[in-house]
Amino acid sequence: MSKLTYSLILAALAGLSTVSAYAADAPASGQSGVTQHKEDVHVIPTSEHALTGNVGLFSQYIYRGITQTNENPALQGGFDYAHASGLYAGIWGSNVSWISDPGNGVSASLELDTYFGYKGSLGGDVSYDVGFLRYNYPGNYPAGFVKPDTDEIYGQLGYKWFTAKYSYSLGDTFGVNNASGTDYIDLSANFEVADKLTLGLHAGKQTYKGDNGGVSNDSLYSYTDYKISLTKDIAGYMVGVAYTDTDAADAGYYIPATGKNNGRNQFLVSVSKSF
């Protein structure tokens, strides 16, 4: 992780005891599901402008059911700007190891995402969210290596406790060549089952498009993932535990250097704070 990212996160940690509550004046909906990607968490502020931050410590970083840190801890944080009109933009970072774990000569240990979008209501309990997300993985790559930097556009509909989100890749996807059109469908629900205790349920489908050398990316990399989580708000800190699993094939996700399939069933514990 870069010195700049460490400085930003450590500064956020230092300020936790003095900052106010989440500036949007409402709980961030995604926090209830042990969310690790903050582009999934925005609310429309009651004031015209709102600048908020988040920081979290996780036992590992799991994204769409795939471990990004080889089951090792992750320190994550970001900043968001939101306008009362529904416009928002943000930046979010985490340490990662999945790019270099295979021992391929790559030196890249940071994911730094940038995103922007628009969120609003269709009336009643129906909401929507559309936007653009850029996954950035700065580092040193051998000549000819397909970099994992990825561009996605997304759209989401919500109704009360339920959300359905569709993400569409605009080019090479997480280091998979010729994968434009790859998409991800996310179905999630969050229920408050006790005071400040939330049950999260999730199912997702990652489908890769394209082929390389006559072998379809779909046959190697497509999979379905599931997650169940519990999150408790304790004095403004979100403490969570989650279980995830996928049907990711060894052909695409087994790493000989680690002896693991990165999509196997995993447990996750976390503590995070928004300010």
GUSE-727387 format. One record per residue (C-alpha): residue in one letter; x, y negated, z. Coordinates in steps of 0.1 Angstrom, whole numbers, always signed. Layout:
REM GUSE-727387
<site resn="A" X="X" Y="Y" Z="Z"/>
...
***
This chain:
REM GUSE-727387
<site resn="M" X="+0" Y="+0" Z="+0"/>
<site resn="S" X="+13" Y="-35" Z="-9"/>
<site resn="K" X="+25" Y="-59" Z="+18"/>
<site resn="L" X="-2" Y="-83" Z="+7"/>
<site resn="T" X="-30" Y="-58" Z="+13"/>
<site resn="Y" X="-15" Y="-48" Z="+47"/>
<site resn="S" X="-14" Y="-85" Z="+57"/>
<site resn="L" X="-51" Y="-91" Z="+47"/>
<site resn="I" X="-63" Y="-61" Z="+66"/>
<site resn="L" X="-42" Y="-68" Z="+97"/>
<site resn="A" X="-54" Y="-103" Z="+97"/>
<site resn="A" X="-90" Y="-91" Z="+96"/>
<site resn="L" X="-83" Y="-67" Z="+125"/>
<site resn="A" X="-68" Y="-95" Z="+145"/>
<site resn="G" X="-99" Y="-116" Z="+141"/>
<site resn="L" X="-125" Y="-90" Z="+150"/>
<site resn="S" X="-128" Y="-102" Z="+186"/>
<site resn="T" X="-135" Y="-138" Z="+176"/>
<site resn="V" X="-155" Y="-137" Z="+144"/>
<site resn="S" X="-193" Y="-139" Z="+141"/>
<site resn="A" X="-217" Y="-112" Z="+130"/>
<site resn="Y" X="-221" Y="-103" Z="+93"/>
<site resn="A" X="-226" Y="-136" Z="+76"/>
<site resn="A" X="-256" Y="-124" Z="+55"/>
<site resn="D" X="-276" Y="-124" Z="+87"/>
<site resn="A" X="-288" Y="-88" Z="+81"/>
<site resn="P" X="-272" Y="-54" Z="+84"/>
<site resn="A" X="-254" Y="-43" Z="+53"/>
<site resn="S" X="-275" Y="-14" Z="+40"/>
<site resn="G" X="-246" Y="+8" Z="+28"/>
<site resn="Q" X="-229" Y="+9" Z="+62"/>
<site resn="S" X="-254" Y="+33" Z="+75"/>
<site resn="G" X="-241" Y="+60" Z="+52"/>
<site resn="V" X="-203" Y="+59" Z="+61"/>
<site resn="T" X="-199" Y="+39" Z="+29"/>
<site resn="Q" X="-163" Y="+37" Z="+17"/>
<site resn="H" X="-169" Y="+14" Z="-14"/>
<site resn="K" X="-180" Y="-20" Z="-5"/>
<site resn="E" X="-194" Y="-29" Z="-40"/>
<site resn="D" X="-223" Y="-8" Z="-28"/>
<site resn="V" X="-229" Y="-32" Z="+1"/>
<site resn="H" X="-244" Y="-66" Z="-6"/>
<site resn="V" X="-273" Y="-86" Z="+8"/>
<site resn="I" X="-287" Y="-120" Z="-3"/>
<site resn="P" X="-276" Y="-146" Z="+22"/>
<site resn="T" X="-301" Y="-169" Z="+39"/>
<site resn="S" X="-277" Y="-198" Z="+35"/>
<site resn="E" X="-266" Y="-209" Z="+0"/>
<site resn="H" X="-231" Y="-195" Z="+3"/>
<site resn="A" X="-217" Y="-166" Z="+24"/>
<site resn="L" X="-182" Y="-153" Z="+27"/>
<site resn="T" X="-179" Y="-120" Z="+46"/>
<site resn="G" X="-153" Y="-94" Z="+53"/>
<site resn="N" X="-150" Y="-57" Z="+63"/>
<site resn="V" X="-123" Y="-35" Z="+77"/>
<site resn="G" X="-124" Y="+2" Z="+86"/>
<site resn="L" X="-102" Y="+31" Z="+97"/>
<site resn="F" X="-112" Y="+65" Z="+82"/>
<site resn="S" X="-99" Y="+100" Z="+88"/>
<site resn="Q" X="-96" Y="+103" Z="+50"/>
<site resn="Y" X="-109" Y="+85" Z="+19"/>
<site resn="I" X="-135" Y="+104" Z="+1"/>
<site resn="Y" X="-151" Y="+90" Z="-31"/>
<site resn="R" X="-179" Y="+107" Z="-49"/>
<site resn="G" X="-171" Y="+139" Z="-30"/>
<site resn="I" X="-133" Y="+139" Z="-40"/>
<site resn="T" X="-106" Y="+132" Z="-14"/>
<site resn="Q" X="-84" Y="+103" Z="-25"/>
<site resn="T" X="-58" Y="+107" Z="+3"/>
<site resn="N" X="-51" Y="+145" Z="+5"/>
<site resn="E" X="-71" Y="+146" Z="+37"/>
<site resn="N" X="-49" Y="+119" Z="+53"/>
<site resn="P" X="-62" Y="+87" Z="+71"/>
<site resn="A" X="-72" Y="+56" Z="+51"/>
<site resn="L" X="-71" Y="+20" Z="+61"/>
<site resn="Q" X="-96" Y="-1" Z="+41"/>
<site resn="G" X="-109" Y="-36" Z="+39"/>
<site resn="G" X="-123" Y="-63" Z="+17"/>
<site resn="F" X="-139" Y="-96" Z="+13"/>
<site resn="D" X="-173" Y="-106" Z="-4"/>
<site resn="Y" X="-188" Y="-138" Z="-16"/>
<site resn="A" X="-226" Y="-140" Z="-20"/>
<site resn="H" X="-249" Y="-168" Z="-32"/>
<site resn="A" X="-285" Y="-173" Z="-22"/>
<site resn="S" X="-295" Y="-168" Z="-59"/>
<site resn="G" X="-284" Y="-132" Z="-57"/>
<site resn="L" X="-250" Y="-135" Z="-73"/>
<site resn="Y" X="-220" Y="-119" Z="-56"/>
<site resn="A" X="-184" Y="-110" Z="-61"/>
<site resn="G" X="-157" Y="-92" Z="-40"/>
<site resn="I" X="-124" Y="-75" Z="-36"/>
<site resn="W" X="-118" Y="-42" Z="-17"/>
<site resn="G" X="-87" Y="-21" Z="-10"/>
<site resn="S" X="-76" Y="+13" Z="+3"/>
<site resn="N" X="-45" Y="+34" Z="+4"/>
<site resn="V" X="-47" Y="+64" Z="-19"/>
<site resn="S" X="-24" Y="+94" Z="-28"/>
<site resn="W" X="-43" Y="+114" Z="-54"/>
<site resn="I" X="-25" Y="+99" Z="-83"/>
<site resn="S" X="+10" Y="+109" Z="-71"/>
<site resn="D" X="+1" Y="+141" Z="-52"/>
<site resn="P" X="+7" Y="+163" Z="-82"/>
<site resn="G" X="+44" Y="+153" Z="-82"/>
<site resn="N" X="+42" Y="+137" Z="-117"/>
<site resn="G" X="+67" Y="+109" Z="-111"/>
<site resn="V" X="+40" Y="+83" Z="-104"/>
<site resn="S" X="+44" Y="+58" Z="-76"/>
<site resn="A" X="+9" Y="+44" Z="-69"/>
<site resn="S" X="-5" Y="+43" Z="-34"/>
<site resn="L" X="-31" Y="+15" Z="-36"/>
<site resn="E" X="-66" Y="+12" Z="-49"/>
<site resn="L" X="-77" Y="-24" Z="-53"/>
<site resn="D" X="-112" Y="-30" Z="-67"/>
<site resn="T" X="-128" Y="-62" Z="-80"/>
<site resn="Y" X="-165" Y="-65" Z="-87"/>
<site resn="F" X="-193" Y="-89" Z="-94"/>
<site resn="G" X="-230" Y="-87" Z="-99"/>
<site resn="Y" X="-265" Y="-98" Z="-92"/>
<site resn="K" X="-290" Y="-85" Z="-67"/>
<site resn="G" X="-327" Y="-94" Z="-62"/>
<site resn="S" X="-362" Y="-81" Z="-54"/>
<site resn="L" X="-390" Y="-70" Z="-77"/>
<site resn="G" X="-415" Y="-77" Z="-49"/>
<site resn="G" X="-424" Y="-58" Z="-18"/>
<site resn="D" X="-399" Y="-31" Z="-9"/>
<site resn="V" X="-384" Y="-28" Z="-44"/>
<site resn="S" X="-349" Y="-42" Z="-50"/>
<site resn="Y" X="-324" Y="-41" Z="-78"/>
<site resn="D" X="-287" Y="-46" Z="-82"/>
<site resn="V" X="-266" Y="-48" Z="-115"/>
<site resn="G" X="-229" Y="-55" Z="-118"/>
<site resn="F" X="-194" Y="-47" Z="-131"/>
<site resn="L" X="-167" Y="-29" Z="-112"/>
<site resn="R" X="-129" Y="-26" Z="-119"/>
<site resn="Y" X="-109" Y="+1" Z="-102"/>
<site resn="N" X="-72" Y="-11" Z="-101"/>
<site resn="Y" X="-43" Y="+12" Z="-93"/>
<site resn="P" X="-11" Y="-8" Z="-94"/>
<site resn="G" X="+22" Y="+11" Z="-94"/>
<site resn="N" X="+49" Y="+26" Z="-115"/>
<site resn="Y" X="+39" Y="+51" Z="-142"/>
<site resn="P" X="+60" Y="+72" Z="-166"/>
<site resn="A" X="+59" Y="+64" Z="-203"/>
<site resn="G" X="+28" Y="+78" Z="-219"/>
<site resn="F" X="+9" Y="+84" Z="-187"/>
<site resn="V" X="-28" Y="+77" Z="-188"/>
<site resn="K" X="-33" Y="+51" Z="-161"/>
<site resn="P" X="-63" Y="+56" Z="-138"/>
<site resn="D" X="-76" Y="+20" Z="-140"/>
<site resn="T" X="-113" Y="+22" Z="-148"/>
<site resn="D" X="-141" Y="-2" Z="-157"/>
<site resn="E" X="-177" Y="+6" Z="-149"/>
<site resn="I" X="-210" Y="-12" Z="-152"/>
<site resn="Y" X="-238" Y="-2" Z="-128"/>
<site resn="G" X="-275" Y="-6" Z="-121"/>
<site resn="Q" X="-294" Y="+3" Z="-89"/>
<site resn="L" X="-330" Y="+4" Z="-79"/>
<site resn="G" X="-341" Y="+6" Z="-42"/>
<site resn="Y" X="-373" Y="+13" Z="-25"/>
<site resn="K" X="-374" Y="+12" Z="+13"/>
<site resn="W" X="-350" Y="+38" Z="+25"/>
<site resn="F" X="-341" Y="+52" Z="-10"/>
<site resn="T" X="-317" Y="+41" Z="-37"/>
<site resn="A" X="-309" Y="+54" Z="-72"/>
<site resn="K" X="-278" Y="+41" Z="-89"/>
<site resn="Y" X="-263" Y="+47" Z="-124"/>
<site resn="S" X="-227" Y="+39" Z="-132"/>
<site resn="Y" X="-213" Y="+40" Z="-168"/>
<site resn="S" X="-176" Y="+40" Z="-177"/>
<site resn="L" X="-164" Y="+17" Z="-205"/>
<site resn="G" X="-131" Y="+36" Z="-213"/>
<site resn="D" X="-106" Y="+61" Z="-200"/>
<site resn="T" X="-119" Y="+72" Z="-166"/>
<site resn="F" X="-97" Y="+78" Z="-135"/>
<site resn="G" X="-68" Y="+89" Z="-157"/>
<site resn="V" X="-89" Y="+111" Z="-180"/>
<site resn="N" X="-82" Y="+102" Z="-217"/>
<site resn="N" X="-110" Y="+97" Z="-242"/>
<site resn="A" X="-136" Y="+96" Z="-215"/>
<site resn="S" X="-156" Y="+65" Z="-225"/>
<site resn="G" X="-193" Y="+70" Z="-216"/>
<site resn="T" X="-186" Y="+91" Z="-185"/>
<site resn="D" X="-213" Y="+84" Z="-160"/>
<site resn="Y" X="-223" Y="+89" Z="-124"/>
<site resn="I" X="-258" Y="+93" Z="-109"/>
<site resn="D" X="-262" Y="+85" Z="-72"/>
<site resn="L" X="-293" Y="+93" Z="-52"/>
<site resn="S" X="-292" Y="+83" Z="-15"/>
<site resn="A" X="-315" Y="+78" Z="+15"/>
<site resn="N" X="-309" Y="+63" Z="+49"/>
<site resn="F" X="-332" Y="+68" Z="+79"/>
<site resn="E" X="-330" Y="+53" Z="+113"/>
<site resn="V" X="-336" Y="+84" Z="+135"/>
<site resn="A" X="-330" Y="+67" Z="+168"/>
<site resn="D" X="-320" Y="+33" Z="+181"/>
<site resn="K" X="-291" Y="+21" Z="+159"/>
<site resn="L" X="-285" Y="+57" Z="+148"/>
<site resn="T" X="-289" Y="+63" Z="+110"/>
<site resn="L" X="-290" Y="+96" Z="+91"/>
<site resn="G" X="-277" Y="+93" Z="+55"/>
<site resn="L" X="-284" Y="+118" Z="+27"/>
<site resn="H" X="-267" Y="+117" Z="-7"/>
<site resn="A" X="-265" Y="+137" Z="-39"/>
<site resn="G" X="-245" Y="+127" Z="-70"/>
<site resn="K" X="-236" Y="+139" Z="-104"/>
<site resn="Q" X="-204" Y="+130" Z="-122"/>
<site resn="T" X="-204" Y="+138" Z="-159"/>
<site resn="Y" X="-173" Y="+133" Z="-180"/>
<site resn="K" X="-176" Y="+127" Z="-218"/>
<site resn="G" X="-150" Y="+133" Z="-246"/>
<site resn="D" X="-124" Y="+159" Z="-251"/>
<site resn="N" X="-86" Y="+163" Z="-253"/>
<site resn="G" X="-69" Y="+188" Z="-275"/>
<site resn="G" X="-102" Y="+205" Z="-283"/>
<site resn="V" X="-110" Y="+210" Z="-246"/>
<site resn="S" X="-140" Y="+191" Z="-233"/>
<site resn="N" X="-136" Y="+168" Z="-204"/>
<site resn="D" X="-170" Y="+180" Z="-192"/>
<site resn="S" X="-158" Y="+215" Z="-187"/>
<site resn="L" X="-129" Y="+204" Z="-165"/>
<site resn="Y" X="-140" Y="+174" Z="-146"/>
<site resn="S" X="-178" Y="+172" Z="-143"/>
<site resn="Y" X="-193" Y="+182" Z="-109"/>
<site resn="T" X="-221" Y="+176" Z="-84"/>
<site resn="D" X="-214" Y="+163" Z="-49"/>
<site resn="Y" X="-235" Y="+161" Z="-17"/>
<site resn="K" X="-231" Y="+143" Z="+16"/>
<site resn="I" X="-248" Y="+141" Z="+50"/>
<site resn="S" X="-238" Y="+115" Z="+75"/>
<site resn="L" X="-247" Y="+100" Z="+109"/>
<site resn="T" X="-237" Y="+65" Z="+118"/>
<site resn="K" X="-241" Y="+47" Z="+151"/>
<site resn="D" X="-239" Y="+9" Z="+156"/>
<site resn="I" X="-219" Y="+5" Z="+189"/>
<site resn="A" X="-215" Y="-32" Z="+199"/>
<site resn="G" X="-212" Y="-42" Z="+162"/>
<site resn="Y" X="-188" Y="-14" Z="+153"/>
<site resn="M" X="-201" Y="+12" Z="+129"/>
<site resn="V" X="-189" Y="+47" Z="+141"/>
<site resn="G" X="-197" Y="+75" Z="+117"/>
<site resn="V" X="-192" Y="+112" Z="+109"/>
<site resn="A" X="-200" Y="+128" Z="+75"/>
<site resn="Y" X="-198" Y="+162" Z="+58"/>
<site resn="T" X="-192" Y="+163" Z="+20"/>
<site resn="D" X="-191" Y="+191" Z="-6"/>
<site resn="T" X="-189" Y="+195" Z="-43"/>
<site resn="D" X="-188" Y="+222" Z="-70"/>
<site resn="A" X="-157" Y="+207" Z="-86"/>
<site resn="A" X="-139" Y="+233" Z="-107"/>
<site resn="D" X="-103" Y="+244" Z="-98"/>
<site resn="A" X="-94" Y="+238" Z="-134"/>
<site resn="G" X="-98" Y="+201" Z="-130"/>
<site resn="Y" X="-93" Y="+194" Z="-93"/>
<site resn="Y" X="-69" Y="+220" Z="-79"/>
<site resn="I" X="-35" Y="+205" Z="-72"/>
<site resn="P" X="-7" Y="+232" Z="-72"/>
<site resn="A" X="+17" Y="+208" Z="-53"/>
<site resn="T" X="-7" Y="+206" Z="-24"/>
<site resn="G" X="-25" Y="+240" Z="-28"/>
<site resn="K" X="-59" Y="+223" Z="-25"/>
<site resn="N" X="-89" Y="+216" Z="-46"/>
<site resn="N" X="-96" Y="+179" Z="-39"/>
<site resn="G" X="-134" Y="+185" Z="-42"/>
<site resn="R" X="-137" Y="+212" Z="-15"/>
<site resn="N" X="-159" Y="+206" Z="+15"/>
<site resn="Q" X="-146" Y="+179" Z="+39"/>
<site resn="F" X="-154" Y="+163" Z="+72"/>
<site resn="L" X="-149" Y="+125" Z="+77"/>
<site resn="V" X="-150" Y="+103" Z="+108"/>
<site resn="S" X="-147" Y="+65" Z="+108"/>
<site resn="V" X="-150" Y="+32" Z="+126"/>
<site resn="S" X="-156" Y="+0" Z="+107"/>
<site resn="K" X="-166" Y="-36" Z="+113"/>
<site resn="S" X="-181" Y="-63" Z="+91"/>
<site resn="F" X="-176" Y="-100" Z="+100"/>
***
